[in-house]
Amino acid sequence: MASTAATVFSTTPTLGVDLDSKSSTPAFAVNTSIRANDARLHVYARASEALGSADTIKIGTNGSASSDAGSGGFTVNTTGGVTASQYFWAKQTAI
């Protein structure tokens, strides 16, 4: 990912965090949370269905993320969204 003035990055001391990453294998434990320089909480989750990059989602206690248009709690934080069973960082919608 190219760095720009608008790049969001982790301010929590956790190595290897790429907030735009998605993967078929977990890089962190689900429900791992970090704060970013945009003051928002980001939570590592596993998609239970295909999710678009701007979808509003909810994250269950087991780290499973699913679409929830009314919640406003989190949004998918990856370019191009994710497919079912991919791991990714979700971004808290409000500070």
Backbone bond lengths (Angstrom), bond angles and torsions (degrees), N, CA, C in turn:
res aa  C-N    CA-C-N  psi(-1)  N-CA   C-N-CA  omega(-1)  CA-C   N-CA-C  phi
1 M - - - 1.436 - - 1.519 108.12 -
2 A 1.307 117.40 128.02 1.456 122.35 178.91 1.514 109.96 -73.25
3 S 1.303 117.30 138.93 1.446 121.91 179.85 1.521 110.47 -83.28
4 T 1.316 115.69 133.54 1.462 121.64 175.84 1.515 108.02 -134.79
5 A 1.318 116.81 173.61 1.450 120.50 178.77 1.524 111.31 -62.09
6 A 1.311 117.37 -25.56 1.465 121.71 -178.33 1.521 112.97 -93.45
7 T 1.329 119.12 3.78 1.456 121.79 -179.22 1.522 110.15 -63.07
8 V 1.323 116.07 131.53 1.458 121.61 176.87 1.516 107.82 -97.54
9 F 1.333 116.61 133.63 1.454 120.49 -178.22 1.520 110.13 -138.64
10 S 1.323 115.15 159.38 1.457 121.93 -178.33 1.519 111.03 -70.09
11 T 1.337 116.36 138.46 1.455 121.20 171.63 1.529 110.30 -109.56
12 T 1.335 116.64 -1.44 1.455 122.61 174.93 1.529 107.13 -84.62
13 P 1.319 117.81 134.80 1.472 118.94 -177.69 1.529 113.31 -71.94
14 T 1.330 116.18 75.46 1.465 123.19 177.19 1.521 107.24 -127.02
15 L 1.311 118.20 123.47 1.462 121.68 -177.45 1.519 112.17 -75.63
16 G 1.322 116.33 144.23 1.451 122.25 171.25 1.515 116.33 83.07
17 V 1.316 118.43 11.11 1.467 120.60 -178.54 1.521 110.24 -77.96
18 D 1.331 116.26 122.59 1.470 123.42 172.08 1.515 105.30 -123.66
19 L 1.324 117.18 104.37 1.459 121.68 -171.95 1.517 114.03 -67.02
20 D 1.331 118.09 -10.42 1.462 121.57 177.95 1.526 112.13 -102.77
21 S 1.331 116.42 4.50 1.468 119.65 -174.68 1.528 112.39 -80.01
22 K 1.320 114.00 155.23 1.470 122.54 171.99 1.515 106.48 -146.81
23 S 1.336 116.56 147.31 1.456 119.96 -174.00 1.524 110.60 -156.85
24 S 1.325 115.54 155.43 1.463 121.68 175.57 1.520 111.37 -81.41
25 T 1.323 116.84 -17.91 1.463 121.59 178.35 1.527 108.60 -118.86
26 P 1.314 117.97 141.40 1.465 119.78 -176.47 1.526 112.87 -70.88
27 A 1.329 114.85 138.87 1.464 121.16 174.60 1.525 110.59 -99.54
28 F 1.332 116.22 -18.30 1.459 123.89 179.87 1.523 108.20 -142.05
29 A 1.310 117.11 167.67 1.465 120.59 172.82 1.527 107.96 -70.45
30 V 1.339 117.21 139.00 1.463 119.06 176.37 1.521 108.63 -60.88
31 N 1.309 115.40 150.54 1.465 125.17 -175.14 1.521 113.51 73.51
32 T 1.344 117.98 7.73 1.464 119.66 170.25 1.522 106.52 -64.03
33 S 1.315 117.13 134.80 1.460 119.35 -179.75 1.520 110.62 -124.13
34 I 1.321 114.94 147.39 1.464 122.20 177.45 1.524 108.14 -140.40
35 R 1.314 115.80 159.65 1.463 122.02 171.24 1.520 107.28 -101.55
36 A 1.313 115.57 145.67 1.460 120.88 178.71 1.527 109.42 -113.88
37 N 1.326 114.87 171.22 1.459 119.42 -178.61 1.525 113.19 -67.75
38 D 1.332 118.52 -8.57 1.464 121.34 174.16 1.531 110.83 -91.18
39 A 1.330 117.07 10.28 1.467 126.49 177.32 1.529 113.39 71.56
40 R 1.312 117.59 4.66 1.471 120.47 -178.93 1.527 110.96 -92.49
41 L 1.321 114.16 150.95 1.453 121.64 173.73 1.520 108.09 -81.22
42 H 1.326 117.79 137.21 1.463 123.46 174.84 1.527 106.62 -120.55
43 V 1.335 116.63 135.64 1.469 121.84 -177.49 1.524 109.14 -123.61
44 Y 1.334 116.14 133.18 1.456 121.77 178.44 1.520 108.49 -79.33
45 A 1.330 116.83 125.88 1.460 121.24 -173.25 1.526 111.33 -138.15
46 R 1.320 115.45 169.75 1.465 122.89 176.12 1.522 108.04 -120.24
47 A 1.328 116.94 124.68 1.461 121.87 -177.89 1.524 110.73 -69.02
48 S 1.327 116.68 129.34 1.458 120.42 176.49 1.529 110.90 -90.57
49 E 1.331 116.19 -6.99 1.464 123.49 178.95 1.525 107.46 -157.60
50 A 1.323 117.81 170.03 1.464 120.80 175.36 1.525 108.48 -65.87
51 L 1.346 116.53 133.52 1.457 122.24 -178.23 1.520 110.05 -131.13
52 G 1.321 117.19 135.49 1.457 121.80 178.58 1.522 111.49 -80.43
53 S 1.326 116.51 161.71 1.465 121.52 -174.36 1.527 113.81 -64.44
54 A 1.315 118.95 -19.19 1.467 121.64 179.38 1.522 112.17 -112.57
55 D 1.338 117.76 9.41 1.462 120.73 -178.04 1.524 111.81 -67.54
56 T 1.325 115.38 141.81 1.455 122.11 171.26 1.520 106.70 -86.21
57 I 1.326 115.93 133.81 1.466 119.99 -174.17 1.520 111.52 -134.16
58 K 1.326 114.15 165.40 1.460 120.99 169.09 1.521 106.64 -119.80
59 I 1.310 115.57 150.94 1.466 121.59 -179.59 1.518 108.01 -120.04
60 G 1.328 115.68 120.77 1.459 120.71 -179.99 1.517 112.04 -75.62
61 T 1.320 116.23 171.10 1.458 120.89 -179.55 1.523 112.51 -63.74
62 N 1.349 116.49 -21.24 1.469 120.40 178.26 1.528 111.80 -90.12
63 G 1.344 117.59 5.95 1.468 121.37 178.53 1.511 114.31 84.90
64 S 1.323 117.25 7.34 1.460 121.71 -179.44 1.529 109.84 -83.19
65 A 1.331 116.52 127.48 1.460 122.29 -178.56 1.522 110.36 -104.31
66 S 1.328 115.89 132.34 1.461 120.85 177.88 1.522 109.75 -139.15
67 S 1.319 115.45 158.21 1.457 122.24 -178.71 1.521 110.18 -63.70
68 D 1.331 115.29 137.76 1.459 120.78 178.24 1.523 107.76 -155.50
69 A 1.323 115.77 83.51 1.464 122.01 -173.25 1.518 113.71 -55.98
70 G 1.319 118.87 -28.29 1.453 120.17 -175.95 1.519 115.61 -91.59
71 S 1.321 118.45 -10.55 1.461 119.72 -170.94 1.523 113.48 -74.13
72 G 1.304 117.55 -46.12 1.456 120.58 -176.45 1.514 113.97 68.79
73 G 1.332 117.49 9.85 1.462 120.60 -176.79 1.520 114.37 -75.44
74 F 1.333 116.98 -50.64 1.458 122.12 -177.64 1.523 109.98 -138.04
75 T 1.321 115.94 158.80 1.460 122.05 172.01 1.517 108.63 -128.04
76 V 1.329 115.33 154.40 1.464 121.10 175.68 1.531 106.77 -66.03
77 N 1.302 117.53 137.31 1.459 120.67 -173.94 1.524 112.37 -115.97
78 T 1.329 118.27 29.21 1.459 120.32 -178.90 1.522 111.43 -121.14
79 T 1.301 116.05 144.45 1.455 121.62 176.12 1.522 108.82 -64.68
80 G 1.321 117.29 126.43 1.463 121.15 178.49 1.509 115.52 82.00
81 G 1.328 118.70 2.73 1.454 121.17 179.43 1.521 112.86 73.24
82 V 1.318 115.97 -167.85 1.468 122.02 -178.33 1.524 110.09 -135.26
83 T 1.321 116.19 156.92 1.461 121.33 174.01 1.525 108.55 -96.27
84 A 1.308 116.63 166.14 1.461 120.71 178.50 1.526 109.93 -55.39
85 S 1.309 116.13 137.97 1.469 126.05 177.89 1.519 114.58 78.14
86 Q 1.328 119.57 2.05 1.466 120.13 175.43 1.526 109.82 -81.73
87 Y 1.330 114.94 149.26 1.461 122.73 176.25 1.521 108.23 -96.44
88 F 1.340 116.43 144.03 1.468 120.47 -176.35 1.528 109.60 -163.07
89 W 1.339 115.58 169.68 1.459 121.99 175.52 1.522 108.76 -97.39
90 A 1.320 116.72 124.15 1.474 122.65 175.03 1.521 107.87 -96.90
91 K 1.326 116.25 144.71 1.464 121.40 -177.55 1.521 110.54 -108.73
92 Q 1.331 116.39 133.27 1.453 121.57 175.68 1.526 108.78 -62.52
93 T 1.322 116.25 132.17 1.463 120.11 -175.43 1.520 112.12 -69.75
94 A 1.303 118.32 -44.80 1.465 121.93 -178.55 1.526 109.90 -113.37
95 I 1.290 115.54 151.07 1.480 120.31 178.93 1.510 109.61 -79.54
